[in-house]
Amino acid sequence: MIDLIDIEKVYQTGKKSSFIALRGINLKVDKGEIFGVIGRSGAGKSTLLRSVNLLERPTGGTVIVGGDKLMALGEKQLQEKRKRIGMIFQHFNLLTTVTVRDNIAFPLRIAKISTNQMKARVDELLELVGLTEYQHHYPKQLSGGQKQRVGIARALANDPEVLLCDEATSALDPQTTEGILTLLREINRKMGITILLITHEMGVIRSVCDRVAVMDHGQIVESGTVLDVFLHPKNKITREFVSEVSDTFGSEAVGAYQVKGQMVRIHFRGDQTYEPVLYETVRRTNATFAILQGTVSKMKDVPYGQLIVELRGSDAEVNRIVEELGEQGLEVSRL
Ligand SMILES: Nc1ncnc2c1ncn2[C@@H]1O[C@H](COP(=O)(O)OP(=O)(O)OP(=O)(O)O)[C@@H](O)[C@H]1O
């Protein structure tokens, strides 16, 4: 759905000076997925996101959205195309002098759709974002979360195929953030809209994204499914992001307990998280086990769990258990 090929962006900062904000960016976002780009301030996330609808025109490379090469389009065609690419912003960017209803109707007025159709569409959008009873309020009478709901409704007005989210929850408290993220998940699921979001919060990535790319100094340094990047972060900056939200624990978490057997960390994912895989595997040997630590969380809708377990048995039995758990798709590391 979105294909960024060899994207470069050089800002002219003076007559003879320039700054390379994006270099060699290659990114593919599939139809219907929620893709997150994470990076520290200045990494180039906003520049990247704004390249997708050419709010920021790349100085090199190709931008393809829904099969169209955007940089090859004329002004008029680009305007039409942009109607199919909704965008929401950190600071909402609402019109302050008109009501919630008129903010949402704004893109429909520009698209010159009939009054009846506009009324019906706005009613539908108000209901979708849960703001029907606030439709005659002005933005200053709304909370941050409500303002972002208006921003989302406005972005969806023209029925876009893609929604770009520029730090959409960064100005919101954690509870309000969760409400907005839930709404984005719902919109993605019900309407099949492809979502590309940028954030500096790994919690946002974990909560809604299918895949993630990590940016640093204008480049993508790592990408993959959220689960893989969480469980096996390769780059230093990725490890820092993961550690900010991760409940991964190491052997030190066990404290002063004197381990007698082999301590292992086991990762479960998906339905296995709730199955007695460990018990069944150990039961086939003469070994036993003790659970020293455990947790179950969710990545988007996928449950994943981890246990730190002490396996007590002969070396051969322990080896067999580790091997068999691996064969059943669990990740086991000896600590
Ligand atoms: N118009 C501009 N002219 C010159 N440099 C710019 C311009 N816009 C952005 N930059 C620089 O490009 C780099 C990337 O900026 P960008 O806003 O894309 O990063 P970001 O990851 O979104 O960071 P933040 O979260 O702080 O917005 C920064 O170093 C920034 O100073």
The ligand as an ORCA input file, in Angstrom:
! r2SCAN-3c Opt
* xyz 0 1
  N      12.792     22.617      7.390
  C      13.919     22.142      7.911
  N      15.111     22.718      7.638
  C      16.262     22.228      8.126
  N      16.351     21.145      8.920
  C      15.199     20.535      9.244
  C      13.928     20.993      8.761
  N      12.972     20.161      9.249
  C      13.600     19.241     10.004
  N      14.937     19.465     10.010
  C      15.953     18.646     10.694
  O      15.846     17.329     10.239
  C      16.047     16.409     11.327
  C      14.875     15.479     11.401
  O      13.740     16.218     11.824
  P      12.334     15.505     12.071
  O      11.368     16.539     12.585
  O      11.959     14.749     10.870
  O      12.720     14.498     13.222
  P      11.784     13.708     14.244
  O      12.367     12.374     14.422
  O      10.370     13.794     13.780
  O      11.976     14.523     15.563
  P      10.862     15.216     16.505
  O      10.154     14.080     17.176
  O      11.668     16.042     17.444
  O       9.994     16.022     15.574
  C      16.252     17.252     12.569
  O      17.621     17.343     12.839
  C      15.697     18.607     12.181
  O      16.378     19.638     12.855
*
